[in-house]
């Protein structure tokens, strides 16, 4: 099955379309795979992730999530679809400083317009999973950068997403903490989660089941792990 499908997708910036960040990309992200995308800064990899997530509108082409054209539906429908099916981990934690770790984890549920009587239990379960179960009432400022990123991962998983999108999730971390973060990613992938991860760190390629190398807004190389 295909989780996300991009067909002929391009993205141009500038008043006169002077910068093509992405050029005529075709890509299927298969359900259950761990896709790692690498390339130099400015190659288009973050743009590709944002387009796959429906966070940016393509200048040309079509992006479909589970067969639904993301730009053929209303903003509210697109946001609802994203909230129900996706989780996000970005380079910088962006936790709410005045909220406890548990409250930060459950924050996405506030936007789902549904009742979540098990929200507190779910938060503690996820904080346990990332090794912070005893810090549920702590504030973000009391944590290291690596611990904060673990909370972000827990937050990204709180709505039980089908697809996890990660943009440079370990670029601001030391090697030991990076390894801890990637171990968590590997664990949730083995549990069936589809992952799309953008990174400049080529040492993370082996964590994926498929690797794409990008340059100048196009996919230049693809390898699949045996």
DOKEDREN-596456 format. One record per residue (C-alpha): z, x, y; residue number from 1. Coordinates in pm, 1 decimal, m for minus. Layout:
! residues N
ATOM        up      east     north   nr
ATOM         Z         X         Y  NUM
...
END
This chain:
! residues 226
ATOM        up      east     north   nr
ATOM       0.0       0.0       0.0    1
ATOM     m58.7     103.8     360.3    2
ATOM     229.2      88.8     609.5    3
ATOM      30.0     181.7     921.7    4
ATOM    m345.1     205.9     966.1    5
ATOM    m530.8     363.8    1259.6    6
ATOM    m906.8     322.1    1292.2    7
ATOM   m1116.0     498.9    1555.2    8
ATOM    m809.0     543.5    1771.8    9
ATOM    m835.6     730.1    2099.9   10
ATOM    m600.9     773.3    2393.3   11
ATOM    m716.4     886.1    2737.6   12
ATOM    m494.7     961.7    3036.9   13
ATOM    m577.7    1002.4    3404.0   14
ATOM    m728.5     767.2    3658.9   15
ATOM   m1079.8     864.6    3556.0   16
ATOM   m1002.2     930.8    3191.3   17
ATOM   m1001.0    1303.7    3245.0   18
ATOM    m765.7    1395.7    2960.3   19
ATOM    m825.8    1283.2    2601.5   20
ATOM    m493.1    1315.0    2418.2   21
ATOM    m636.5    1164.8    2099.9   22
ATOM    m996.5    1143.5    1985.4   23
ATOM   m1134.5     891.2    1734.0   24
ATOM    m857.1     926.3    1475.9   25
ATOM    m862.5     750.3    1138.9   26
ATOM    m534.1     759.7     951.1   27
ATOM    m352.1     558.1     687.0   28
ATOM      20.6     610.5     640.2   29
ATOM      96.0     500.2     286.9   30
ATOM     410.2     314.5     192.0   31
ATOM     668.9     553.1      50.1   32
ATOM     519.1     879.6     172.1   33
ATOM     677.0    1145.8     392.8   34
ATOM     408.3    1248.7     639.7   35
ATOM     466.4    1569.3     836.7   36
ATOM     242.6    1632.2    1140.5   37
ATOM     229.4    1975.2    1303.4   38
ATOM      33.6    2140.8    1581.4   39
ATOM      71.6    2322.3    1910.5   40
ATOM     222.3    2153.2    2214.3   41
ATOM     m31.8    1919.3    2371.3   42
ATOM    m236.4    1876.8    2052.2   43
ATOM    m174.6    1499.8    2043.1   44
ATOM      85.3    1471.8    1768.2   45
ATOM     346.2    1285.7    1976.7   46
ATOM      74.2    1059.0    2115.2   47
ATOM     m29.1     981.1    1757.8   48
ATOM     328.8     889.3    1666.9   49
ATOM     367.7     667.4    1975.5   50
ATOM      43.6     487.3    1895.8   51
ATOM     144.2     435.5    1531.8   52
ATOM     472.2     285.7    1655.6   53
ATOM     308.4      53.7    1906.3   54
ATOM     489.9     231.8    2190.4   55
ATOM     160.3     323.8    2355.9   56
ATOM    m161.7     122.9    2368.4   57
ATOM    m477.4     295.1    2243.9   58
ATOM    m768.8     332.4    2483.4   59
ATOM    m998.6     265.6    2190.2   60
ATOM    m965.9     170.6    1825.2   61
ATOM    m716.4     m37.9    1630.7   62
ATOM    m358.9      17.3    1512.5   63
ATOM    m225.5    m214.0    1241.2   64
ATOM     124.7    m241.2    1096.1   65
ATOM     131.9    m412.2     755.5   66
ATOM    m210.8    m551.9     841.8   67
ATOM    m105.3    m687.4    1183.0   68
ATOM    m305.1    m555.0    1478.5   69
ATOM     m26.6    m440.8    1711.8   70
ATOM    m228.9    m505.7    2024.9   71
ATOM    m360.0    m846.4    1921.8   72
ATOM     m11.1    m999.0    1944.0   73
ATOM     221.5   m1062.3    2238.7   74
ATOM     465.9    m804.3    2374.6   75
ATOM     752.8   m1007.3    2229.8   76
ATOM     592.3   m1024.0    1884.8   77
ATOM     517.5    m652.7    1891.2   78
ATOM     872.7    m568.0    1996.1   79
ATOM    1015.5    m795.2    1729.0   80
ATOM     795.0    m642.2    1461.8   81
ATOM     897.6    m293.9    1570.8   82
ATOM    1266.6    m385.4    1572.3   83
ATOM    1249.5    m536.4    1223.7   84
ATOM    1042.3    m270.8    1051.8   85
ATOM    1086.9      63.9    1232.9   86
ATOM    1357.2     314.5    1307.7   87
ATOM    1324.7     599.2    1559.4   88
ATOM    1467.7     950.3    1580.6   89
ATOM    1366.8    1149.1    1887.6   90
ATOM    1425.2    1508.9    1994.0   91
ATOM    1725.4    1432.2    2214.7   92
ATOM    2001.4    1200.7    2086.8   93
ATOM    2018.2     959.3    2387.1   94
ATOM    2339.0     797.7    2269.3   95
ATOM    2525.7     562.6    2502.6   96
ATOM    2813.2     777.1    2633.5   97
ATOM    3060.8     493.3    2684.7   98
ATOM    3019.1     346.4    2336.1   99
ATOM    3187.4     460.6    2016.5  100
ATOM    2974.6     604.3    1736.8  101
ATOM    2996.7     275.6    1545.5  102
ATOM    2888.3      80.7    1853.1  103
ATOM    2597.4     318.1    1909.3  104
ATOM    2485.0     271.1    1550.6  105
ATOM    2483.6    m108.7    1573.5  106
ATOM    2316.2    m119.9    1916.8  107
ATOM    1964.7    m204.5    1783.2  108
ATOM    2106.8    m514.4    1615.7  109
ATOM    2190.2    m652.4    1959.8  110
ATOM    1817.5    m694.0    2024.1  111
ATOM    1730.2    m869.0    1698.3  112
ATOM    1832.8   m1223.0    1807.7  113
ATOM    1995.4   m1271.2    1466.5  114
ATOM    2354.0   m1286.6    1347.2  115
ATOM    2483.4    m970.0    1181.0  116
ATOM    2832.3   m1042.5    1048.2  117
ATOM    2823.3    m720.4     845.5  118
ATOM    2732.1    m498.6    1144.1  119
ATOM    3063.1    m308.2    1152.0  120
ATOM    3054.6    m252.7     777.5  121
ATOM    2693.2    m138.2     797.1  122
ATOM    2779.2     110.9    1073.3  123
ATOM    3061.4     264.6     871.5  124
ATOM    2841.6     281.7     561.6  125
ATOM    2573.8     472.8     753.5  126
ATOM    2822.7     700.4     928.5  127
ATOM    2964.7     781.3     584.6  128
ATOM    2613.4     862.6     466.1  129
ATOM    2560.1    1114.7     747.8  130
ATOM    2905.4    1267.1     703.2  131
ATOM    3078.0    1109.4    1003.1  132
ATOM    3261.0     820.4     843.5  133
ATOM    3594.7     939.3     982.3  134
ATOM    3461.8     954.9    1340.5  135
ATOM    3347.3     594.5    1386.4  136
ATOM    3563.1     539.8    1694.9  137
ATOM    3482.7     876.0    1856.6  138
ATOM    3263.8     903.2    2167.2  139
ATOM    2936.3    1098.9    2170.0  140
ATOM    3076.6    1366.9    2402.2  141
ATOM    3325.1    1461.9    2131.0  142
ATOM    3046.4    1565.9    1893.5  143
ATOM    2819.2    1866.8    1859.9  144
ATOM    2442.5    1826.7    1912.7  145
ATOM    2387.6    1821.1    1537.3  146
ATOM    2652.6    1555.3    1484.2  147
ATOM    2499.3    1344.0    1759.5  148
ATOM    2161.5    1366.6    1588.7  149
ATOM    2322.2    1242.8    1267.3  150
ATOM    2446.0     937.9    1458.5  151
ATOM    2091.7     881.5    1584.9  152
ATOM    1966.3     881.7    1225.5  153
ATOM    2234.7     630.1    1130.4  154
ATOM    2130.6     413.8    1427.3  155
ATOM    1764.9     436.6    1321.3  156
ATOM    1854.3     304.9     975.6  157
ATOM    2086.2      21.9    1077.9  158
ATOM    1815.8    m246.3    1066.0  159
ATOM    1701.7    m131.5     719.0  160
ATOM    1355.8     m28.8     843.9  161
ATOM    1050.3      17.2     628.2  162
ATOM     923.7     307.2     841.1  163
ATOM    1115.7     590.0    1009.2  164
ATOM     937.5     771.3    1293.2  165
ATOM    1076.2    1107.6    1402.8  166
ATOM     958.8    1319.9    1694.9  167
ATOM    1085.3    1681.3    1682.1  168
ATOM    1416.6    1569.0    1526.6  169
ATOM    1546.3    1924.3    1473.1  170
ATOM    1391.3    2128.0    1754.5  171
ATOM    1715.7    2159.2    1951.2  172
ATOM    1929.4    2254.9    1650.0  173
ATOM    2026.3    2576.6    1474.3  174
ATOM    1889.7    2653.0    1126.3  175
ATOM    2198.4    2534.6     938.2  176
ATOM    2212.5    2203.1    1123.9  177
ATOM    1836.7    2158.7    1085.5  178
ATOM    1878.3    2195.3     709.7  179
ATOM    2152.3    1929.1     712.3  180
ATOM    1932.1    1687.5     907.7  181
ATOM    1637.2    1743.2     675.2  182
ATOM    1859.6    1688.1     372.2  183
ATOM    1942.6    1343.8     510.1  184
ATOM    1573.7    1273.6     567.7  185
ATOM    1492.9    1378.3     211.2  186
ATOM    1766.9    1156.6      73.9  187
ATOM    1652.8     840.3     254.2  188
ATOM    1291.7     915.1     163.0  189
ATOM    1387.9     936.9    m202.8  190
ATOM    1544.6     594.2    m162.9  191
ATOM    1200.7     457.8     m72.6  192
ATOM    1177.7     490.0     305.3  193
ATOM     839.2     580.2     455.4  194
ATOM     868.9     864.1     708.3  195
ATOM     631.3     991.4     976.4  196
ATOM     763.3    1310.0    1135.4  197
ATOM     614.7    1517.3    1416.6  198
ATOM     733.1    1877.0    1446.1  199
ATOM     626.7    2219.2    1569.4  200
ATOM     834.7    2382.1    1291.7  201
ATOM     603.3    2477.3    1008.4  202
ATOM     900.2    2559.8     786.8  203
ATOM     959.0    2184.5     758.5  204
ATOM     617.9    2113.5     603.6  205
ATOM     748.5    2140.2     243.0  206
ATOM     982.6    1846.7     301.5  207
ATOM     683.7    1613.8     326.3  208
ATOM     458.6    1466.6      61.3  209
ATOM     160.4    1503.9     296.3  210
ATOM      86.9    1734.6     588.8  211
ATOM    m152.2    1693.3     880.1  212
ATOM    m239.0    1974.6    1119.9  213
ATOM    m359.2    1861.9    1461.9  214
ATOM    m553.3    2037.7    1737.3  215
ATOM    m723.0    1908.3    2052.0  216
ATOM    m642.1    1546.7    1977.8  217
ATOM    m788.6    1543.7    1628.5  218
ATOM    m671.1    1592.5    1272.1  219
ATOM    m804.2    1931.5    1165.9  220
ATOM    m647.5    1978.4     824.2  221
ATOM    m477.3    1767.5     561.4  222
ATOM    m284.5    1878.4     254.7  223
ATOM    m103.7    1673.1      m8.8  224
ATOM     189.3    1815.2    m198.6  225
ATOM     142.4    1812.0    m573.7  226
END
